[in-house]
Structure formats: structure tokens, C-alpha cells
Amino acid sequence: MNLDTLRSDGYVSVAYPASLRPIVAQAMKSWQDFCTLPDEKKRLLSGGDRLRDFGYMRRQDVGQRADNKELFHAKLSRLDELGERAALLGDKRAVEFMYATDKFLLATVPLIREFAIGAEEHYGLRGFAKEVEQSQQHWTFRFLHYMGGDMLAHPHADRGGFTFHMYEDAPGGEYLDFAKQWRAWPVDHERTIIFPSMGLQFRSQGKLKALCHRVVSTPQTFTAGRYSMVAFIDFAMGVRFDDSRNRLQDFDPGFNYRMSQDEFEGLFIPAESQTV
Ligand SMILES: [Fe+2]
């Protein structure tokens, strides 16, 4: 894993470990099968709403920020509960999805650990790997199904620690490079990428930048939609991005690339005072 590219390109490109890829592919296949269930069944695996943030979610926002997708957040801390609900739901598509997800979450651990240890050594982030490991129960694995349309994900930086893009069934993922040019990113059967989010920019004192990215539609995904899978890896930092005063969507793409660390830190508040 070449971690120099975090500074030069904004992300690390990782050759898919041969043992991991089939497990990822199986988890994705089981998500696609799960998506074919009737809505009322899928909602039985919902954590409730955006605030509780786990399980199945359906988003249909309209207007300028139109959004039409279904997604599923899996985290180790919730898997037992979700597995029990899947069993009650009475359809093997739900049970198999939870089974494949369980296997998949555990299979990603070595790669995430390798990145965390590498980033700690390379960028002098003392204690970082341990912090990442200690929050393993709360890493969020997002399965996504965009239903199609013009812009599938508007430009944004992620709020968590770092982000791992593991699967995309069609092109369209782009990142904003440090010269503020949009570029397609290399995610395919052979390679995956990891990039810093807001948390890692904070933690590295600005040595690493939260990478701005978006998903644009292609003629194919405009009508057929798009499936993808992403992991948001959090770690305890004692602070959180202040959602109540700042909406990430309101910032210009790449706003954080040249921001001073003081100004950047001003966007965060102590974790315990976060109001949700
Ligand atoms: Fe994102």
C-alpha cells in the first residue's frame, strides 16, 4: 500500500486482496437480491430513521438536492439485532444478506488495520491504529442502490474518519484533485480506494485532506441505476464535525484543501456536546 499518494493524489489505491474480493462480491449480490424484496419487508430491517442510522433506509428527496436511493447501514454493534429481525422477516433473501454481511464485515478488518498502521507510521499519527481498532463496532458499511437520475451524489467530503470505496457496478465515481479538477477514480474488480474524510484531516492536523468526491450519472446509470458499497471508518477523536452550525453541502467543493488548521478545527465541537 503506497501511502505517499494520500498527499499527492488524495487517496490510496489498493490492489484487492484475492481472498477478500469474492466475499465482497457475494455481499453485493445478496444486497441486490435483498433490494428485490417488497418495500414493507425491507422496512422491517430499518433502524428507524436518519438519526438512528442503521439498517435499511429509503431516501426520496426532491428539488435541487434530488435524491432517490435505498441504502443499508451495517455495523458490528447492530448485526445481532439485524440478524434476528431478518430471521423473523421470513424470506431467505434477508437472512442471506445478513449472513453475507457478517462474513464481509469481518473479512475487511485486516485491510483497514493495514491502512491505519501505515497511516500512523507514515504521517506520525501516534496511537491512530489503536483508535481505529477500538471503534471497530461502529464502523459503518453502507450498501447503496441509486435508482437513477442526473446526479447520483453531489460533491461532498465525508464526515467520518476515512472512507473505503469497495464496490461499484458502473463508472461515475469522481474525486476533485488538489488542482480542483474532477477525475474518475480507479475502483474496479482489481482495485479499490481509501481516502481521508473530515476526521482524518482533523486528526492529521491538516497533513491529509478530506477528499471531495461525487457520483455522476452515465447514460447507463441514468436509467438502470447503480449499486455500490462503501465503508466509513470512524475512530474516537473527542470532537465531531458540528452539523448544527455547518452543513457540509453548503461549502464549495474542495473548500478544505487550503484551509488553515485553525479555521478547519473551528468547524468541530467536543463530541459530547453534539446535538442530534
Ligand atoms: Fe461520500
Boltz pocket constraint, residues with backbone or C-beta under 6 A from the ligand:
constraints:
  - pocket:
      binder: B
      contacts: [[A, 156], [A, 157], [A, 158], [A, 213]]
      max_distance: 6.0
